Amino acid sequence: MSEIRIRPIRHLRGEITLPGDKSISHRAIILASLARGKTLVSGISRGEDVLNTARVFQSMGIEIKGVGSDSLTIPGKGLRGLSQPKDIIDCGNSGTTMRLLSGILAAQDFSSTITGDESLRKRPMDRVVEPLEKMGAKIEGRFAPLKIEGKRLKAISYRTSISSAQVKSAILLAGLYASGKTEVTEPARSRDHTERMLKYLEADIEVRDLTSNIMGGKELAAKPINIPGDISSASFFMVGAILLPGSHIKLSGVGLNPTRTGVIDILKRMGAKIEIENLREENNEPLGDIIVKGSNLRGITISGEIIPRVIDELPILALAATKAEGKTVIKDARELRVKETDRIRALVTNLSIMGARVEEKEDGLVIQGPTELRGGRLDSFADHRMAIALIIGGLIAQGETVVSGTDCIKTSFPEFEETLDRLKVVE
C-alpha cells in the first residue's frame, strides 16, 4: 500500500492551473460519443475515473483518440450508434460512469452487464434503477454488477427523494431515448453540468427551478468542448492557503458553476479572503480565476440546501473547521456515508488522531476549534478526497504526518503532488 509523508510548511504561494473538472469530463465523453460528428474535447481530466469512462465507450465502438492526454477527439455515432460490448463493462471506481451509463444502456437494442471495483460494488444503485424501471427498463441488481436488457423507454415525471446529479443525469440521458417528455424534480438543486452540456449540444431540454425536462428523440450536435479547472480539486489548495498565514495563491481558469461554488460561499461565511477575477463563460459553463489569502476563520453551521453543492468538498471543509474559532456543525449530509467510503466515520477517525475535537453524528459532524493539529499515521480508506484532505492537514500539523493508501489519488487528481510542490514554501 502506498503512503505519502508530509512535513509542515510556512505557506503556499504562486499561480497554478488545475486539471479539468472531473464531472464535466465524464459528461463530455458520454455526450460527445452520442452526438453526430467529431468532437474535440480539450483540458480533460486525466484521472483514472475519466479514463474508465473513455474505455467504456471505446468498448462500445466509439474510436476515441488521445486517451491519457488532456485532449480527446471523439467521433460520435449518434444516439443509436453504440454497439454491444464483447465483455462485461468495468467502471472501476467511478460511480458517475456507472450511474450515467445505466440510463443510456437501458435504452439500447442490446443487453449488457456493468460492474466496478470492490468499493463501487458496495455503493447503492437502486436510486438509479428504480426510476429507470418506471421508464420500462429491465435491470437485474441493486448493487453492481447490474445486468441491463435494453428496452424501448417511455417518458416519466419523477420526483427524486435525494438531490443527486448522478440520479438526475441518468434519468435525463434515458430521456434522450424515451418517447415523449421526461421530467425530473429534485428536493434541492444538485450540480447541473449534464443539463448545461445537453443544452449546448442542442438537446431539447428545459430547466425551471428544481425541475428539468427533456424531449426524447432529438440527436445531439457535435461541438468543441473546453473543460474548466476542477473546483473540487481547487478546494484543497484554497483551504491550505487559508490555513497557512502569509499564503497568497491564484488558481486560474477554474469552473465556477453556481451549483458547485458552495465551497467558496461557505469559506467566505467563515471569514476567508477569497476573490474572483476574469469571470467568463465557455461552452455554457462559467469559469474564472480564484485569488486566496491566509485568513482567520470562525465556526458556522453548514446544512440544508447548500449540502448538495458541497458534498465532495465537505472533507476539506471539516479540516478547515478544526482551525476555526468556535463550533462548526455539518448536518443533513448523510450522503457522505455512501461515497467511496463512509466519509463521516473516516473524518472522525483521522481528525481525532490529529488531536481535533470532533463528534460524529448520524448525518454529519460537530467540530470545536481552533485546535493545534499534530501529525500522525492516517488512513485514506481508499478514498481520493479523504487522502488529499489529510495531506493538506499534514501541511498545517506539528511534526510528521503519514497518509497511507494514497494510490486512490490517481482516481481524480494524478498530478496532485506535482501541483502542490509548485506552491509549497518551506523556508
C-alpha positions in Angstrom: 0.0 0.0 0.0 1.4 3.4 -1.0 1.9 6.2 1.5 2.9 9.9 1.5 4.9 11.6 4.2 4.2 15.3 4.9 6.0 17.9 7.0 4.6 21.3 7.9 5.4 24.2 5.7 5.3 28.0 6.1 2.8 28.9 3.4 1.6 28.5 -0.2 2.5 31.0 -2.8 2.1 31.2 -6.6 -0.2 30.6 -9.5 -1.4 27.2 -10.9 -3.8 25.9 -13.5 -5.8 22.8 -12.3 -6.7 19.7 -14.2 -10.1 19.7 -16.0 -13.2 19.3 -14.0 -13.9 15.6 -13.4 -17.7 15.8 -13.5 -17.7 17.8 -16.8 -15.0 15.5 -18.3 -17.2 12.4 -17.8 -20.2 14.2 -19.4 -18.1 15.4 -22.3 -17.0 11.9 -23.2 -20.5 10.5 -22.8 -22.4 13.2 -24.8 -19.7 13.5 -27.5 -20.0 9.8 -28.1 -23.8 10.1 -28.5 -23.6 13.2 -30.7 -23.4 13.0 -34.5 -20.0 14.0 -35.8 -16.5 14.7 -34.5 -15.9 16.5 -31.2 -12.6 17.9 -29.9 -12.5 17.9 -26.1 -9.7 20.0 -24.6 -8.5 20.3 -21.0 -10.0 17.0 -20.0 -9.2 15.3 -16.6 -6.6 12.5 -16.8 -7.8 10.9 -13.6 -8.5 7.2 -13.6 -12.3 7.6 -13.3 -12.4 9.6 -16.5 -10.1 7.2 -18.3 -12.6 4.5 -17.3 -15.4 6.4 -19.0 -13.4 6.7 -22.2 -12.6 3.0 -22.1 -16.2 2.1 -21.6 -17.2 4.0 -24.8 -14.3 2.5 -26.7 -15.7 -0.9 -25.8 -19.0 0.1 -27.4 -17.4 1.1 -30.7 -16.5 4.7 -30.3 -13.0 5.3 -31.6 -11.8 7.9 -29.1 -8.3 9.2 -29.8 -5.9 10.7 -27.3 -6.9 8.8 -24.2 -4.4 9.6 -21.5 -3.7 13.1 -22.8 -5.6 16.3 -22.0 -7.2 16.5 -25.4 -9.5 13.9 -27.0 -11.0 13.5 -30.4 -14.4 11.7 -30.3 -16.1 10.7 -33.5 -19.7 10.4 -32.2 -22.1 8.0 -33.9 -25.5 9.4 -32.8 -27.9 8.1 -30.2 -28.2 4.7 -31.8 -24.6 4.3 -32.8 -23.3 2.3 -29.8 -22.5 -1.4 -30.3 -22.8 -4.3 -27.9 -19.6 -4.7 -25.8 -17.9 -8.1 -26.1 -17.2 -8.2 -22.3 -18.6 -7.1 -19.0 -18.2 -3.3 -18.7 -15.9 -2.3 -15.9 -16.4 1.2 -14.5 -13.5 0.9 -12.0 -14.2 3.2 -9.0 -16.4 5.7 -10.9 -19.9 6.0 -9.6 -20.6 8.7 -12.1 -19.7 6.4 -15.0 -21.9 3.6 -13.7 -25.0 5.6 -12.9 -25.0 7.8 -16.0 -24.2 4.8 -18.2 -27.1 2.9 -16.8 -29.5 5.5 -18.2 -28.0 5.1 -21.7 -27.7 1.3 -21.7 -31.3 0.9 -20.6 -32.4 2.2 -24.0 -30.1 0.3 -26.3 -31.1 -2.6 -28.6 -28.6 -4.9 -26.8 -28.0 -6.3 -23.4 -25.0 -5.6 -21.2 -23.6 -6.1 -17.7 -21.8 -3.3 -15.8 -19.6 -3.7 -12.7 -16.9 -1.8 -10.8 -14.2 -2.3 -8.2 -14.8 -3.5 -4.6 -15.7 0.0 -3.4 -18.1 0.7 -6.2 -19.9 -2.6 -5.8 -20.9 -1.5 -2.3 -22.5 1.8 -3.4 -26.3 1.8 -3.8 -27.6 1.7 -7.4 -31.3 1.3 -6.5 -31.7 5.1 -6.6 -31.0 4.9 -10.4 -32.6 1.5 -11.1 -36.0 2.5 -9.7 -36.7 5.4 -12.0 -35.3 3.6 -15.0 -37.6 0.7 -14.4 -40.5 3.1 -14.3 -39.4 4.1 -17.8 -39.6 0.5 -18.9 -36.0 -0.6 -18.3 -35.2 -4.2 -17.4 -32.4 -4.2 -14.8 -31.2 -7.0 -12.5 -29.4 -6.0 -9.3 -29.5 -3.2 -6.8 -25.7 -3.1 -6.4 -23.1 -3.8 -9.1 -22.9 -5.8 -11.1 -26.1 -4.7 -12.9 -27.5 -6.7 -15.8 -29.3 -4.4 -18.2 -31.5 -5.6 -21.1 -32.1 -2.7 -23.4 -35.8 -1.7 -24.0 -37.9 1.0 -25.6 -38.4 3.5 -22.9 -41.3 5.8 -22.1 -41.1 9.3 -20.7 -42.0 9.7 -17.0 -42.4 12.6 -14.5 -40.2 11.7 -11.5 -39.5 13.3 -8.1 -36.2 12.2 -6.6 -36.0 11.6 -2.8 -32.5 13.0 -2.7 -30.6 15.7 -4.5 -28.2 13.7 -6.7 -26.8 14.9 -10.0 -26.0 11.3 -10.9 -29.6 10.1 -10.5 -30.9 13.2 -12.3 -28.5 12.7 -15.1 -29.2 9.0 -15.5 -32.9 9.8 -16.0 -32.3 12.7 -18.4 -29.9 10.6 -20.5 -32.5 7.8 -20.6 -35.0 10.6 -21.6 -32.9 11.3 -24.7 -34.2 7.9 -26.0 -37.7 7.9 -24.5 -40.9 8.7 -26.3 -42.3 12.0 -25.1 -41.0 14.5 -22.4 -39.2 13.1 -19.4 -39.3 15.3 -16.3 -37.1 15.2 -13.1 -37.7 17.3 -10.0 -35.3 17.4 -7.0 -35.8 18.4 -3.4 -32.8 20.8 -3.7 -30.7 21.7 -6.7 -27.7 19.4 -7.4 -24.9 20.2 -9.9 -26.3 20.9 -13.4 -23.4 20.0 -15.7 -25.5 17.5 -17.6 -28.3 20.0 -18.3 -25.8 22.7 -19.4 -24.0 20.4 -21.8 -27.1 18.9 -23.2 -28.4 22.5 -23.9 -25.0 23.4 -25.5 -25.2 20.3 -27.8 -28.7 21.4 -28.9 -30.8 18.8 -27.0 -34.5 19.8 -26.5 -34.1 20.4 -22.7 -35.6 23.0 -20.4 -34.8 23.8 -16.7 -37.1 25.6 -14.4 -36.3 25.9 -10.7 -35.8 22.4 -9.4 -37.3 20.7 -12.5 -35.6 19.6 -15.6 -37.3 18.1 -18.6 -36.1 16.7 -21.9 -37.9 15.7 -25.1 -36.7 12.3 -26.5 -35.6 11.6 -30.0 -33.5 14.6 -30.9 -29.9 14.0 -32.0 -27.1 15.9 -30.3 -24.8 18.2 -32.3 -21.0 17.8 -32.2 -19.3 20.9 -30.9 -15.9 21.6 -29.4 -15.8 21.3 -25.6 -13.3 23.0 -23.3 -13.2 21.7 -19.8 -12.6 24.3 -17.0 -10.4 23.6 -14.0 -11.9 21.4 -11.3 -13.3 23.4 -8.4 -13.3 20.3 -6.1 -9.5 20.0 -6.7 -9.2 23.7 -6.2 -10.8 23.5 -2.8 -7.8 21.6 -1.3 -5.4 24.4 -2.3 -7.9 27.1 -1.2 -8.2 25.7 2.3 -4.4 25.0 2.5 -3.7 28.7 1.6 -6.4 30.0 4.0 -5.0 28.0 7.0 -1.3 28.9 6.4 -0.7 32.6 7.4 1.1 34.6 4.7 -0.2 32.5 1.8 -1.3 34.1 -1.4 -2.3 31.9 -4.4 -4.1 32.3 -7.7 -6.0 29.4 -9.3 -6.5 30.1 -13.0 -9.5 29.1 -15.2 -11.5 27.2 -12.5 -15.1 26.2 -13.2 -17.5 28.5 -11.3 -20.8 26.8 -12.0 -23.2 28.1 -9.3 -24.2 24.5 -8.3 -20.5 23.9 -7.4 -19.4 27.1 -5.7 -20.9 26.3 -2.3 -17.3 25.7 -1.0 -16.5 29.4 -1.8 -19.7 30.6 -0.2 -19.0 28.6 2.9 -15.4 29.6 3.3 -16.4 33.3 2.8 -19.0 32.9 5.5 -16.3 31.5 7.8 -14.2 34.7 7.1 -11.9 33.6 4.3 -10.3 36.1 2.0 -11.3 34.9 -1.5 -11.7 37.0 -4.7 -12.9 36.1 -8.2 -11.4 37.7 -11.3 -11.8 37.3 -15.0 -15.2 35.7 -14.9 -16.2 34.4 -18.3 -18.2 31.5 -20.0 -17.2 28.7 -22.3 -19.5 26.0 -23.8 -22.3 27.1 -21.3 -20.1 26.8 -18.2 -18.8 29.8 -16.2 -15.2 29.9 -15.1 -12.7 32.4 -13.7 -9.6 32.9 -11.6 -9.7 32.4 -7.8 -7.4 34.5 -5.5 -7.0 33.2 -2.0 -5.0 34.6 1.0 -4.3 33.3 4.5 -7.3 34.1 6.7 -8.7 33.7 10.2 -11.9 31.5 10.2 -14.9 31.3 12.5 -17.2 28.3 13.1 -20.6 28.2 11.3 -23.4 25.7 10.6 -23.3 24.0 7.2 -26.7 22.4 6.4 -29.8 22.3 4.2 -29.9 23.2 0.6 -26.1 24.0 0.3 -25.1 20.4 1.1 -25.6 19.1 -2.4 -23.4 21.9 -3.7 -20.5 20.9 -1.4 -20.9 17.2 -0.9 -17.4 16.5 -2.4 -15.8 19.4 -0.5 -17.0 18.5 3.0 -13.9 16.5 3.9 -11.6 19.6 3.3 -14.2 21.9 4.9 -14.0 19.7 8.0 -10.3 20.2 8.1 -10.8 24.0 7.9 -13.3 23.8 10.8 -10.5 22.4 13.1 -8.8 25.8 12.8 -11.9 28.0 13.0 -12.8 29.9 16.1 -15.8 28.3 17.8 -18.1 25.4 16.8 -18.7 24.2 13.3 -21.7 22.0 12.7 -22.1 19.9 9.5 -25.5 18.3 9.2 -28.0 17.0 6.6 -25.0 15.3 5.0 -25.9 11.6 5.4 -24.9 11.1 1.7 -21.3 11.2 2.9 -21.8 7.7 4.3 -22.3 6.2 0.8 -19.4 7.8 -1.0 -16.1 6.0 -1.8 -16.1 5.2 1.9 -18.1 6.3 4.9 -16.6 9.8 4.9 -18.2 10.8 8.2 -16.6 7.9 10.1 -13.3 8.3 8.2 -13.1 12.0 9.1 -13.8 11.4 12.8 -11.2 8.6 12.9 -8.4 10.6 11.2 -9.1 14.1 12.6 -9.2 12.6 16.1 -5.8 11.1 15.6 -4.6 14.6 14.7 -6.0 15.9 18.0 -9.1 17.6 16.7 -12.2 17.8 18.9 -14.7 16.2 16.6 -18.0 14.4 17.3 -19.7 12.0 14.9 -23.4 12.5 14.1 -25.7 10.3 12.0 -25.8 12.9 9.3 -22.6 14.9 9.9 -20.1 16.2 12.3 -19.6 18.7 15.1 -16.1 20.2 15.3 -14.8 22.5 18.0 -11.9 24.8 17.1 -9.4 26.1 16.9 -7.1 23.1 17.6 -3.3 22.7 17.2 -3.2 19.7 15.0 -0.4 17.1 15.4 1.0 14.7 12.8 0.2 11.0 13.0 -0.4 7.9 10.9 -3.6 8.4 8.9 -5.7 6.2 6.6 -7.3 7.4 3.4 -9.8 4.4 3.5 -9.1 4.2 -0.3 -10.9 7.5 -0.8 -9.2 10.0 -3.1 -10.8 13.1 -1.5 -10.0 11.9 2.0 -6.4 11.2 1.1 -5.8 14.7 -0.3 -7.6 16.5 2.6 -5.4 14.6 5.0 -2.2 15.6 3.1 -3.3 19.2 3.3 -3.8 18.6 7.0 -0.3 17.4 7.3 1.0 20.8 5.9 -0.5 22.6 8.9 0.1 20.0 11.6 3.0 19.8 14.0 5.6 17.0 13.2 5.4 14.4 10.5 2.1 13.1 9.0 1.9 9.8 7.1 -1.1 9.1 5.0 -1.5 5.5 3.8 -3.5 4.2 0.9 -2.7 7.2 -1.4 -2.8 5.3 -4.7 -6.5 6.3 -4.8 -5.5 9.9 -5.6 -5.0 8.7 -9.2 -8.8 8.3 -9.4 -9.3 12.1 -9.7 -6.0 14.0 -9.5 -2.9 12.1 -10.5 -1.0 15.4 -10.8 -1.7 16.4 -7.2 1.8 16.1 -5.6 3.4 17.8 -8.6 0.9 20.7 -8.4 1.3 21.1 -4.7 5.1 21.2 -5.0 4.7 24.3 -7.2 3.1 26.2 -4.4 4.9 25.0 -1.3 7.1 27.5 0.6 9.1 25.6 3.2 11.6 28.3 4.5 
